[in-house]
Amino acid sequence: MLDFGMARKFAREDGTLRNPRARAGFRGTVKYAPLACHIQREQCRKDDIESWLYMMVEMTSGRLPWRNLTEPNDVGAFKKECKTLRPRCLFGGCPREYLEIFPILDKGKFFDAPEYTAIYELLEKAMVSTKSNEFPYDWE
């Protein structure tokens, strides 16, 4: 699900974070790319979570609302609309806890680590609300 060939180190050898570039070209799959990618802004850790969330929505509901769009700018505009004006359009058929992840991501800034614990807790709540069980994998 991730292509590390398109990855860029966000931290230097000494652990300090790199400053964002003024402009970053589009990289990735339009379907799952975070909004930052569509507006050619440097991606950060929260953008990885946004991409993952789009994959989760597709795996949970079976579709993404922009599935029939092909132009990256159109997809980006639709994602922005879903994110700001019509989040239920994106999260229809998903646990309601998914809706709460975007606000967590949006309050983070470029250098901030995502609130992984809060997101994990929402996913645990989603498992309870949907009566999902966490079964071991075949190899466990």
HUPE-V514633 format. One record per residue. N is the residue number from 1. RES is the residue in one letter. PHI is phi as a letter, one per 40 degrees, with the letter a starting at -180 (none if undefined). D_LAST is the distance of its C-alpha to the last C-alpha in whole Angstrom. Layout:
# HUPE-V514633
n: (N N)
res: (RES RES)
phi: (PHI PHI)
d_last: (D_LAST D_LAST)
This chain:
# HUPE-V514633
n: (1 2 3 4 5 6 7 8 9 10 11 12 13 14 15 16 17 18 19 20 21 22 23 24 25 26 27 28 29 30 31 32 33 34 35 36 37 38 39 40 41 42 43 44 45 46 47 48 49 50 51 52 53 54 55 56 57 58 59 60 61 62 63 64 65 66 67 68 69 70 71 72 73 74 75 76 77 78 79 80 81 82 83 84 85 86 87 88 89 90 91 92 93 94 95 96 97 98 99 100 101 102 103 104 105 106 107 108 109 110 111 112 113 114 115 116 117 118 119 120 121 122 123 124 125 126 127 128 129 130 131 132 133 134 135 136 137 138 139 140)
res: (M L D F G M A R K F A R E D G T L R N P R A R A G F R G T V K Y A P L A C H I Q R E Q C R K D D I E S W L Y M M V E M T S G R L P W R N L T E P N D V G A F K K E C K T L R P R C L F G G C P R E Y L E I F P I L D K G K F F D A P E Y T A I Y E L L E K A M V S T K S N E F P Y D W E)
phi: (none b b c c c c b c c b c d c g c c c c c c c a b c c b h c d d b c c d d c c b f b d c b c c c c c c c c c c c c c c c c c g a b c c d c c b c d c c c c c c c c c c c b b b c c c c c d g b d c c d d c c d d c c c c c b d c c c c c d c c c c c c c c c c c c c c f c b c c c c d c c)
d_last: (22 24 26 27 30 32 30 33 33 34 34 37 36 37 35 38 37 39 41 41 43 46 45 41 41 39 36 33 32 35 32 30 32 33 37 38 37 40 42 42 41 39 35 33 30 31 31 28 27 29 28 24 26 28 25 23 26 26 23 24 27 27 30 32 35 37 35 39 40 40 42 41 43 43 39 40 43 41 38 40 42 38 38 41 43 40 37 36 37 34 32 33 30 28 27 30 28 28 32 31 30 33 35 33 33 36 37 36 38 37 37 35 31 29 29 25 25 27 25 22 24 25 22 21 24 23 20 22 26 24 22 19 15 12 10 6 5 6 4 0)
